[in-house]
C-alpha cells in the first residue's frame, strides 16, 4: 500500500506544480504604465501558486455493519489528510486531496455479531466554491461547498480469533466463549475476550461466494465547511466530506449474502469530519498600490546613474548635463573660481573682480557697455508696426493687421490643434498630455517630449 500511496502522491502533485507557473504580465499595450499610480480599488487577482494543506479528521461508516458511534460524526477512527490547491479565480478553487485512515464496523445484536476493519487510501480532486462573488463584504470566515471525483483502495479484515487463536463464539448471554453454545458445555466453556486485532482477510475467506472482488472503487465527495483566513499565507478549514461510493463490499456484506450476512442493495458510504491547516509558501507577497506600480523599476540602478559622467550620481548632481571632461564640485557643478556665475570652462576672464558685472562669457562690462545696456532703445508702438514693417501685415477688409508668425505644425501633431488656428495653445498641450496618461492617444513618451519642445519653439 505504501508504494501505491507514493504513486498517488506523484500523480496528484506533479501536474499541479506544472500548472502553477505564472505567466508574465503583458506590457505591450503601454510600456510606461508603471509610471502611473492608480489608487482606485483593484479587482482581486487569484494566486496561481500551490497552497499546501495538512489535516486530521475522523471516519464515520454508513453501511451494513455500523459502529455504535455511527450517529456521532465527531467520534470515530482517525483520518490523515493532505492537499494541494490553487485558485482558478476569486471564488473557485481546485483541490487535490489524499486521505488515509481506517473504516470500522461492529454489529452486536442477539442474532448478529459481525465486525470489520479496513485501511483506506483515497486520492481525488474537487472544485471548491466559496460564495465570494455573492457576498459583498467577504470576511475572514467564509463558507464553502465542493464537489469532486476520487478513487479509494480498501482491504477489509475481521477480528474472528483471540490472541491464542481461539475462534470467537458469541453466546446469547452476551459473552464470548471458546466453544459454540449448547446446553451440554455451558459449565465447561471458557469466557474469552476480544483482542481487537483484525487478522482475517474477508475477501480471502469468501464467506458469501463473492470471489476476488475488486478492492479499488470510485466515489463522489461532497464537501462543506468554513475557511478561516488568519493571514495572507495561513488559513484553516473546518468541514465534513460525505463520500458517495460505487461499491457495497467495503464491509464485506452485500445483498448477495445469506442469513445474518444478508445486506442491503445500498452502497457503503462514509463521512470524514476534519480540521486542516493550509500554507501558501510559494506566492509572492501582496504589494501596496505604490509597490505594484513601481515593482518593475530597479531603484538600485537608478540610484547609481550618472548621466553626464561627471562622477556625481544624478540624485545628488545639482548641475545635470555637464559637458564631458569638465571638472566639477562635489555637488556636480562646473568649477567657477572667481564666483562670477560663469563656469571656468567657458569663462574668458578667469579672475574677474569680486561682485563684478560680467557678460555671458564671464568678461567684465566696461563703463561704456553698462551705459549702453541701461539705455532701452525706442520701441515701435503696436498700432504703428504696419507702417514700419508692412511685410508683416495682411489686408483684412482694406485694413492692415499684424500677422502672427507661427511655425508650421508637424503632421502628427495637427490633431492636437483642436480649434484649427494653426497654433497649439497651452490648453491644447495639456489636453494632449492628459490623453497620453489616460491611454487615449497613440503618442509615445518621446512624442510628448517633442510636442512640448515644439510648443515652446512656435
GUGU-778283 format. One line per field, with one value per residue (C-alpha): residue number from 1; residue in three letters; y, z, x. Coordinates in pm, whole numbers. Last residue first. Example, Ala and Ser with C-alpha at 12.3 -4.5 7.8 and 13.67 -1.06 7.14 Angstrom:
REM GUGU-778283
i: c(2 / 1) $
aa: c(ser / ala) $
yy: c(-106 / -450) $
zz: c(714 / 780) $
xx: c(1367 / 1230) $
REM end
This chain:
REM GUGU-778283
i: c(458 / 457 / 456 / 455 / 454 / 453 / 452 / 451 / 450 / 449 / 448 / 447 / 446 / 445 / 444 / 443 / 442 / 441 / 440 / 439 / 438 / 437 / 436 / 435 / 434 / 433 / 432 / 431 / 430 / 429 / 428 / 427 / 426 / 425 / 424 / 423 / 422 / 421 / 420 / 419 / 418 / 417 / 416 / 415 / 414 / 413 / 412 / 411 / 410 / 409 / 408 / 407 / 406 / 405 / 404 / 403 / 402 / 401 / 400 / 399 / 398 / 397 / 396 / 395 / 394 / 393 / 392 / 391 / 390 / 389 / 388 / 387 / 386 / 385 / 384 / 383 / 382 / 381 / 380 / 379 / 378 / 377 / 376 / 375 / 374 / 373 / 372 / 371 / 370 / 369 / 368 / 367 / 366 / 365 / 364 / 363 / 362 / 361 / 360 / 359 / 358 / 357 / 356 / 355 / 354 / 353 / 352 / 351 / 350 / 349 / 348 / 347 / 346 / 345 / 344 / 343 / 342 / 341 / 340 / 339 / 338 / 337 / 336 / 335 / 334 / 333 / 332 / 331 / 330 / 329 / 328 / 327 / 326 / 325 / 324 / 323 / 322 / 321 / 320 / 319 / 318 / 317 / 316 / 315 / 314 / 313 / 312 / 311 / 310 / 309 / 308 / 307 / 306 / 305 / 304 / 303 / 302 / 301 / 300 / 299 / 298 / 297 / 296 / 295 / 294 / 293 / 292 / 291 / 290 / 289 / 288 / 287 / 286 / 285 / 284 / 283 / 282 / 281 / 280 / 279 / 278 / 277 / 276 / 275 / 274 / 273 / 272 / 271 / 270 / 269 / 268 / 267 / 266 / 265 / 264 / 263 / 262 / 261 / 260 / 259 / 258 / 257 / 256 / 255 / 254 / 253 / 252 / 251 / 250 / 249 / 248 / 247 / 246 / 245 / 244 / 243 / 242 / 241 / 240 / 239 / 238 / 237 / 236 / 235 / 234 / 233 / 232 / 231 / 230 / 229 / 228 / 227 / 226 / 225 / 224 / 223 / 222 / 221 / 220 / 219 / 218 / 217 / 216 / 215 / 214 / 213 / 212 / 211 / 210 / 209 / 208 / 207 / 206 / 205 / 204 / 203 / 202 / 201 / 200 / 199 / 198 / 197 / 196 / 195 / 194 / 193 / 192 / 191 / 190 / 189 / 188 / 187 / 186 / 185 / 184 / 183 / 182 / 181 / 180 / 179 / 178 / 177 / 176 / 175 / 174 / 173 / 172 / 171 / 170 / 169 / 168 / 167 / 166 / 165 / 164 / 163 / 162 / 161 / 160 / 159 / 158 / 157 / 156 / 155 / 154 / 153 / 152 / 151 / 150 / 149 / 148 / 147 / 146 / 145 / 144 / 143 / 142 / 141 / 140 / 139 / 138 / 137 / 136 / 135 / 134 / 133 / 132 / 131 / 130 / 129 / 128 / 127 / 126 / 125 / 124 / 123 / 122 / 121 / 120 / 119 / 118 / 117 / 116 / 115 / 114 / 113 / 112 / 111 / 110 / 109 / 108 / 107 / 106 / 105 / 104 / 103 / 102 / 101 / 100 / 99 / 98 / 97 / 96 / 95 / 94 / 93 / 92 / 91 / 90 / 89 / 88 / 87 / 86 / 85 / 84 / 83 / 82 / 81 / 80 / 79 / 78 / 77 / 76 / 75 / 74 / 73 / 72 / 71 / 70 / 69 / 68 / 67 / 66 / 65 / 64 / 63 / 62 / 61 / 60 / 59 / 58 / 57 / 56 / 55 / 54 / 53 / 52 / 51 / 50 / 49 / 48 / 47 / 46 / 45 / 44 / 43 / 42 / 41 / 40 / 39 / 38 / 37 / 36 / 35 / 34 / 33 / 32 / 31 / 30 / 29 / 28 / 27 / 26 / 25 / 24 / 23 / 22 / 21 / 20 / 19 / 18 / 17 / 16 / 15 / 14 / 13 / 12 / 11 / 10 / 9 / 8 / 7 / 6 / 5 / 4 / 3 / 2 / 1) $
aa: c(unk / unk / unk / unk / unk / unk / unk / unk / unk / unk / unk / unk / unk / unk / unk / unk / unk / unk / unk / unk / unk / unk / unk / unk / unk / unk / unk / unk / unk / unk / unk / unk / unk / unk / unk / unk / unk / unk / unk / unk / unk / unk / unk / unk / unk / unk / unk / unk / unk / unk / unk / unk / unk / unk / unk / unk / unk / unk / unk / unk / unk / unk / unk / unk / unk / unk / unk / unk / unk / unk / unk / unk / unk / unk / unk / unk / unk / unk / unk / unk / unk / unk / unk / unk / unk / unk / unk / unk / unk / unk / unk / unk / unk / unk / unk / unk / unk / unk / unk / unk / unk / unk / unk / unk / unk / unk / unk / unk / unk / unk / unk / unk / unk / unk / unk / unk / unk / unk / unk / unk / unk / unk / unk / unk / unk / unk / unk / unk / unk / unk / unk / unk / unk / unk / unk / unk / unk / unk / unk / unk / unk / unk / unk / unk / unk / unk / unk / unk / unk / unk / unk / unk / unk / unk / unk / unk / unk / unk / unk / unk / unk / unk / unk / unk / unk / unk / unk / unk / unk / unk / unk / unk / unk / unk / unk / unk / unk / unk / unk / unk / unk / unk / unk / unk / unk / unk / unk / unk / unk / unk / unk / unk / unk / unk / unk / unk / unk / unk / unk / unk / unk / unk / unk / unk / unk / unk / unk / unk / unk / unk / unk / unk / unk / unk / unk / unk / unk / unk / unk / unk / unk / unk / unk / unk / unk / unk / unk / unk / unk / unk / unk / unk / unk / unk / unk / unk / unk / unk / unk / unk / unk / unk / unk / unk / unk / unk / unk / unk / unk / unk / unk / unk / unk / unk / unk / unk / unk / unk / unk / unk / unk / unk / unk / unk / unk / unk / unk / unk / unk / unk / unk / unk / unk / unk / unk / unk / unk / unk / unk / unk / unk / unk / unk / unk / unk / unk / unk / unk / unk / unk / unk / unk / unk / unk / unk / unk / unk / unk / unk / unk / unk / unk / unk / unk / unk / unk / unk / unk / unk / unk / unk / unk / unk / unk / unk / unk / unk / unk / unk / unk / unk / unk / unk / unk / unk / unk / unk / unk / unk / unk / unk / unk / unk / unk / unk / unk / unk / unk / unk / unk / unk / unk / unk / unk / unk / unk / unk / unk / unk / unk / unk / unk / unk / unk / unk / unk / unk / unk / unk / unk / unk / unk / unk / unk / unk / unk / unk / unk / unk / unk / unk / unk / unk / unk / unk / unk / unk / unk / unk / unk / unk / unk / unk / unk / unk / unk / unk / unk / unk / unk / unk / unk / unk / unk / unk / unk / unk / unk / unk / unk / unk / unk / unk / unk / unk / unk / unk / unk / unk / unk / unk / unk / unk / unk / unk / unk / unk / unk / unk / unk / unk / unk / unk / unk / unk / unk / unk / unk / unk / unk / unk / unk / unk / unk / unk / unk / unk / unk / unk / unk / unk / unk / unk / unk / unk / unk / unk / unk / unk / unk / unk / unk / unk / unk / unk / unk / unk / unk) $
yy: c(7802 / 7687 / 7647 / 7432 / 7237 / 7133 / 7003 / 6815 / 6651 / 6545 / 6405 / 6223 / 6068 / 5941 / 5772 / 5915 / 5670 / 5854 / 5782 / 5589 / 5815 / 5938 / 6026 / 6187 / 6418 / 6522 / 6606 / 6808 / 6999 / 7090 / 7211 / 7436 / 7571 / 7663 / 7483 / 7724 / 7664 / 7804 / 7464 / 7485 / 7142 / 7178 / 6846 / 6657 / 6853 / 6697 / 6409 / 6649 / 6885 / 7229 / 7503 / 7756 / 8063 / 8432 / 8634 / 8880 / 9245 / 9387 / 9621 / 9737 / 9705 / 9436 / 9238 / 9307 / 9144 / 9279 / 9159 / 9289 / 9641 / 9670 / 10038 / 10142 / 9806 / 9844 / 10176 / 10048 / 9828 / 10120 / 10069 / 10056 / 10312 / 10156 / 10099 / 10281 / 10074 / 9846 / 10138 / 10283 / 9944 / 9897 / 10233 / 10157 / 9834 / 9503 / 9232 / 8926 / 8599 / 8489 / 8557 / 8914 / 9024 / 9257 / 9245 / 9139 / 9038 / 9119 / 8872 / 8617 / 8360 / 8611 / 8410 / 8191 / 7896 / 7614 / 7827 / 7828 / 8176 / 8286 / 8539 / 8321 / 8376 / 8004 / 7878 / 7499 / 7309 / 7183 / 6821 / 6893 / 6776 / 7045 / 6974 / 6949 / 6942 / 6634 / 6573 / 6864 / 6890 / 6757 / 6787 / 7065 / 6992 / 6629 / 6449 / 6209 / 6212 / 6046 / 6265 / 6131 / 6376 / 6113 / 6330 / 6062 / 5936 / 5659 / 5479 / 5542 / 5443 / 5107 / 5036 / 5158 / 4882 / 4961 / 4665 / 4689 / 5059 / 5027 / 4735 / 4892 / 5211 / 5020 / 4805 / 4463 / 4115 / 3879 / 3641 / 3303 / 2998 / 2912 / 2946 / 2719 / 2545 / 2397 / 2126 / 2027 / 1725 / 1534 / 1240 / 1059 / 714 / 535 / 162 / 118 / 28 / -311 / -422 / -697 / -1066 / -1176 / -1283 / -1528 / -1514 / -1283 / -1147 / -827 / -726 / -764 / -747 / -410 / -230 / -459 / -226 / -14 / 298 / 535 / 860 / 1015 / 1283 / 1539 / 1747 / 2085 / 2311 / 2472 / 2673 / 2961 / 3091 / 3282 / 3616 / 3591 / 3411 / 3319 / 3077 / 2855 / 2710 / 2377 / 2164 / 1874 / 1628 / 1351 / 1129 / 778 / 518 / 168 / -36 / -365 / -551 / -878 / -1199 / -1434 / -1317 / -1662 / -1522 / -1627 / -1570 / -1607 / -1449 / -1144 / -1129 / -1133 / -1246 / -1077 / -779 / -742 / -626 / -862 / -990 / -1159 / -1525 / -1700 / -2068 / -2350 / -2644 / -2531 / -2437 / -2731 / -2960 / -2697 / -2558 / -2251 / -2284 / -2319 / -2078 / -1826 / -1469 / -1346 / -1166 / -1418 / -1547 / -1672 / -1540 / -1789 / -1623 / -1865 / -1933 / -1841 / -1756 / -1379 / -1412 / -1510 / -1356 / -990 / -919 / -776 / -542 / -420 / -81 / 141 / 469 / 662 / 1019 / 1268 / 1614 / 1853 / 2146 / 2376 / 2680 / 2914 / 3213 / 3324 / 3612 / 3820 / 3888 / 4216 / 4194 / 3820 / 3674 / 3674 / 3537 / 3236 / 2994 / 2728 / 2434 / 2202 / 1855 / 1617 / 1263 / 1017 / 792 / 527 / 304 / 59 / -169 / -303 / -547 / -680 / -915 / -1035 / -1099 / -1250 / -1106 / -791 / -670 / -507 / -365 / -151 / 6 / 237 / 319 / 610 / 782 / 1081 / 1241 / 1555 / 1765 / 2089 / 2340 / 2667 / 2885 / 3219 / 3469 / 3282 / 2944 / 2935 / 2657 / 2358 / 2084 / 1858 / 1610 / 1443 / 1191 / 1010 / 871 / 616 / 750 / 1019 / 1364 / 1237 / 1090 / 862 / 594 / 578 / 227 / 110 / 3 / -306 / -279 / 52 / 410 / 447 / 754 / 844 / 1103 / 1400 / 1546 / 1797 / 1906 / 2169 / 2309 / 2607 / 2591 / 2916 / 3082 / 3338 / 3491 / 3862 / 4081 / 4369 / 4683 / 4975 / 5305 / 5442 / 5420 / 5542 / 5582 / 5548 / 5168 / 5206 / 5333 / 5030 / 5069 / 4786 / 4554 / 4513 / 4180 / 4040 / 3732 / 3396 / 3233 / 2868 / 2673 / 2430 / 2238 / 2230 / 2094 / 1828 / 1684 / 1670 / 1429 / 1165 / 1174 / 1145 / 863 / 669 / 716 / 582 / 290 / 204 / 235 / 0) $
zz: c(-3214 / -3032 / -2687 / -2821 / -3043 / -2738 / -2559 / -2868 / -2893 / -2528 / -2578 / -2893 / -2699 / -2437 / -2715 / -2877 / -2975 / -2770 / -2509 / -2271 / -1979 / -1939 / -2309 / -2303 / -2021 / -2220 / -2526 / -2313 / -2154 / -2495 / -2614 / -2308 / -2359 / -2716 / -3031 / -3322 / -3674 / -3575 / -3623 / -3296 / -3170 / -3271 / -3108 / -3417 / -3613 / -3407 / -3647 / -3946 / -3792 / -3707 / -3923 / -3711 / -3615 / -3718 / -3609 / -3887 / -3793 / -3946 / -4245 / -4308 / -4651 / -4519 / -4389 / -4567 / -4409 / -4212 / -4157 / -4495 / -4398 / -4126 / -4026 / -4111 / -4006 / -3664 / -3589 / -3372 / -3178 / -3092 / -3220 / -2936 / -2868 / -2745 / -2368 / -2232 / -1948 / -2183 / -2344 / -2009 / -1893 / -2215 / -2173 / -1812 / -1920 / -1850 / -1701 / -1921 / -1798 / -2144 / -2067 / -1966 / -1636 / -1354 / -1096 / -742 / -673 / -965 / -1253 / -1241 / -1510 / -1781 / -2087 / -1873 / -2081 / -1893 / -1579 / -1523 / -1537 / -1218 / -1126 / -845 / -942 / -919 / -1102 / -1121 / -1305 / -1083 / -966 / -597 / -504 / -748 / -1115 / -1363 / -1721 / -1919 / -2077 / -2073 / -1756 / -1834 / -1477 / -1241 / -889 / -910 / -590 / -734 / -1070 / -933 / -926 / -1122 / -1411 / -1644 / -1764 / -1700 / -1368 / -1259 / -930 / -758 / -1077 / -1078 / -721 / -798 / -1049 / -1161 / -1224 / -889 / -932 / -998 / -762 / -486 / -496 / -476 / -191 / -268 / -162 / -102 / -385 / -377 / -282 / 82 / 99 / 399 / 480 / 812 / 829 / 1062 / 966 / 953 / 715 / 624 / 475 / 215 / 155 / -142 / -94 / -202 / 157 / 339 / 410 / 636 / 916 / 679 / 325 / 136 / -213 / -77 / 49 / 349 / 306 / 494 / 188 / -41 / -144 / -401 / -606 / -319 / -205 / 21 / 258 / 341 / 658 / 746 / 939 / 720 / 822 / 676 / 669 / 392 / 366 / 731 / 959 / 697 / 836 / 578 / 671 / 580 / 303 / 93 / -133 / -240 / -535 / -513 / -707 / -612 / -563 / -374 / -675 / -597 / -576 / -512 / -388 / -254 / 61 / 315 / 78 / 347 / 106 / 72 / 449 / 536 / 899 / 1148 / 1276 / 1622 / 1855 / 2131 / 2203 / 2538 / 2628 / 2851 / 2891 / 2825 / 3068 / 3252 / 2950 / 2752 / 2738 / 2695 / 2372 / 2266 / 2046 / 2211 / 2327 / 2469 / 2406 / 2643 / 2567 / 2731 / 2387 / 2324 / 2071 / 1981 / 1896 / 1743 / 1962 / 1808 / 2136 / 2086 / 2007 / 1677 / 1448 / 1423 / 1059 / 763 / 480 / 229 / 79 / -205 / -299 / -617 / -636 / -801 / -690 / -545 / -317 / -71 / 107 / 395 / 463 / 788 / 733 / 592 / 240 / 204 / -98 / -64 / -397 / -576 / -262 / -234 / -162 / -435 / -424 / -718 / -621 / -689 / -584 / -378 / -101 / 87 / 308 / 581 / 651 / 977 / 1008 / 1259 / 1275 / 1570 / 1457 / 1606 / 1956 / 1818 / 1814 / 1484 / 1477 / 1185 / 1104 / 846 / 888 / 765 / 471 / 274 / -29 / -185 / -498 / -476 / -743 / -604 / -739 / -592 / -669 / -975 / -1052 / -710 / -634 / -405 / -269 / -1 / 272 / 512 / 792 / 921 / 1268 / 1358 / 1505 / 1713 / 1577 / 1327 / 1607 / 1471 / 1376 / 1741 / 1800 / 1496 / 1180 / 961 / 661 / 558 / 681 / 825 / 1020 / 974 / 1185 / 1092 / 1084 / 844 / 614 / 341 / 77 / -141 / -498 / -686 / -921 / -674 / -790 / -858 / -656 / -866 / -767 / -584 / -748 / -643 / -992 / -979 / -1334 / -1427 / -1433 / -1737 / -1943 / -2168 / -2297 / -2450 / -2488 / -2111 / -2083 / -1736 / -1705 / -1694 / -1352 / -1320 / -1114 / -1389 / -1356 / -979 / -1007 / -1261 / -1023 / -704 / -794 / -995 / -769 / -450 / -599 / -684 / -335 / -176 / -417 / -297 / 67 / 0) $
xx: c(644 / 957 / 798 / 514 / 754 / 959 / 647 / 536 / 880 / 868 / 517 / 630 / 918 / 672 / 479 / 167 / -110 / -369 / -637 / -409 / -522 / -162 / -147 / -492 / -380 / -71 / -283 / -529 / -240 / -98 / -439 / -470 / -117 / -208 / -101 / -123 / -251 / -591 / -752 / -954 / -836 / -472 / -366 / -486 / -218 / 64 / 142 / 154 / 407 / 259 / 408 / 595 / 400 / 413 / 113 / 28 / -25 / -343 / -386 / -742 / -899 / -1135 / -834 / -505 / -201 / 93 / 447 / 564 / 445 / 714 / 738 / 384 / 241 / 401 / 236 / -53 / 186 / 412 / 769 / 1025 / 1294 / 1611 / 1647 / 1951 / 2097 / 2290 / 2466 / 2567 / 2694 / 2888 / 3057 / 3154 / 3315 / 3134 / 3356 / 3406 / 3248 / 3136 / 2770 / 2856 / 3007 / 2914 / 3191 / 3097 / 3460 / 3690 / 3706 / 3985 / 3902 / 3812 / 3712 / 3484 / 3353 / 3532 / 3554 / 3180 / 3015 / 2837 / 3106 / 3235 / 3601 / 3685 / 3377 / 3415 / 3143 / 2855 / 2831 / 2770 / 3123 / 3249 / 3311 / 3600 / 3474 / 3579 / 3240 / 2993 / 2774 / 2428 / 2299 / 2409 / 2281 / 2400 / 2297 / 2036 / 2218 / 2529 / 2842 / 3139 / 3100 / 2955 / 2665 / 2402 / 2538 / 2300 / 2379 / 2044 / 1863 / 2043 / 1933 / 1582 / 1526 / 1174 / 943 / 760 / 683 / 312 / 259 / 471 / 263 / -66 / 67 / 211 / 99 / 388 / 482 / 308 / 518 / 453 / 74 / 11 / -317 / -430 / -695 / -980 / -1188 / -1514 / -1494 / -1817 / -1872 / -2080 / -2129 / -2363 / -2727 / -2859 / -2900 / -2713 / -2770 / -2485 / -2719 / -2878 / -2745 / -2515 / -2573 / -2729 / -2386 / -2154 / -1776 / -1766 / -1625 / -1821 / -2106 / -1922 / -1998 / -1923 / -2086 / -1824 / -1956 / -1689 / -1708 / -1565 / -1331 / -1067 / -764 / -563 / -205 / -27 / -206 / -306 / -554 / -815 / -1076 / -1248 / -1585 / -1747 / -1891 / -1762 / -1941 / -1701 / -1809 / -1668 / -1474 / -1358 / -1041 / -1070 / -1200 / -1391 / -1188 / -1479 / -1820 / -1910 / -2064 / -1799 / -1506 / -1235 / -985 / -1208 / -1252 / -881 / -871 / -635 / -828 / -676 / -948 / -825 / -1174 / -1210 / -1260 / -1511 / -1436 / -1677 / -1705 / -2017 / -2225 / -2097 / -2402 / -2669 / -2529 / -2331 / -2024 / -1686 / -1414 / -1660 / -1774 / -2042 / -2366 / -2599 / -2696 / -2345 / -2095 / -1825 / -1495 / -1245 / -941 / -603 / -439 / -466 / -835 / -986 / -1254 / -1143 / -1229 / -1042 / -1136 / -878 / -970 / -848 / -1013 / -1080 / -1200 / -1434 / -1534 / -1790 / -1729 / -1901 / -1765 / -1843 / -1616 / -1455 / -1209 / -1492 / -1616 / -1811 / -2041 / -2107 / -2221 / -1883 / -1719 / -1954 / -1661 / -1686 / -1440 / -1381 / -1268 / -981 / -902 / -700 / -829 / -633 / -844 / -744 / -1038 / -1177 / -1466 / -1714 / -2008 / -2213 / -2569 / -2882 / -2880 / -2719 / -2362 / -2252 / -1902 / -1790 / -1457 / -1300 / -933 / -725 / -558 / -681 / -512 / -658 / -612 / -810 / -918 / -1051 / -1333 / -1445 / -1168 / -1045 / -887 / -723 / -477 / -482 / -260 / -398 / -305 / -549 / -495 / -804 / -868 / -1134 / -1455 / -1622 / -1710 / -1969 / -2185 / -2460 / -2206 / -2095 / -2232 / -2041 / -2217 / -2212 / -2447 / -2301 / -2253 / -1901 / -1785 / -1419 / -1237 / -1021 / -672 / -527 / -247 / -259 / -24 / -117 / 11 / 79 / -166 / -298 / -622 / -647 / -880 / -1002 / -811 / -967 / -863 / -523 / -380 / -21 / 102 / 468 / 432 / 207 / 500 / 543 / 187 / -8 / 293 / 336 / 155 / 223 / 446 / 262 / 259 / 358 / 107 / 15 / 342 / 310 / -43 / 51 / 317 / 109 / -169 / 17 / 324 / 119 / -91 / 226 / 368 / 48 / 56 / 406 / 290 / 0) $
REM end
